[in-house]
């Protein structure tokens, strides 16, 4: 039983330490998509980049909160 608790705590730490990387990748991918759209459609001011980067931040925060809630329910 004690081994199971230690393994569970280890898994939670792995999830929490991987979350910043997930957030970074999500935001970066949205940024790259926005940048590509700006270049493709010759948008001045980089509105696609700005808008999709902000959307990427919202999506990554949603993922973070959802994972944190799921981990909290498992305790």
N, C-alpha and C positions, 0 to 999 in steps of 0.2 A: 504494500500500500504506500509506503514512504517513497519507494522508487518511482511509483506512478506520479506522485505529487511533484517530485523533483523534475521529472521529465516534462510534466505539464508546465511548470515554471520556466523551464528551459525553452520550450516551444513558444511561450508568450514573449520571452525576451528576443527570440529570433524574429518573431513577427514585428515587434516594436522597433527593432534595429533595422529591419528591412523597409519599414514604412517611408523613411526619408528618401530612399533610393526610388521607391515606387512613385512618390510624389514628384521627384525631380524628373524622372523619365516621362511621366504623364504631361507635366508642364512643358518640357522640352519638345515633345512630339506635337503638341498643339501649337507651340511657337513656330516650329518648322513648317507645319501645314499653313499657318497664316502667312509666313514669309513667302512660301511657294505661291500662294494665291495672290499676294501683292505683286510679285514679279510677273506672274502669268497674265494678270489683268491690268498691269501697270497702274496700280492704285498709288496715288501720292499721299504721303502722310502715314503710310503703314497701318491702315485701319484694320485690315484683316489680321495682321500680326498682333496688334494690341488687343483686339476683341477676342481672338482665339486663345491668346495667352491668358487673359482674364478667365475665359471659360475653362481652360486647363487648370487654373488655380482652384476654381470652384469644384470641378470634378475631382481633383486630387484631395481636397478637403472633405468632400462627401465620402470618398473611399476611406479616408483616415477615420472619420467619425464612425462609419459603418463597421469597420474592423475593430475599433476600440469598443464599441457597444457589444459586438459579438464576443469579444474576449471577456468583457465584464460579465456577460450572462453565463459564461462557462464556469465562473468561479463559484 
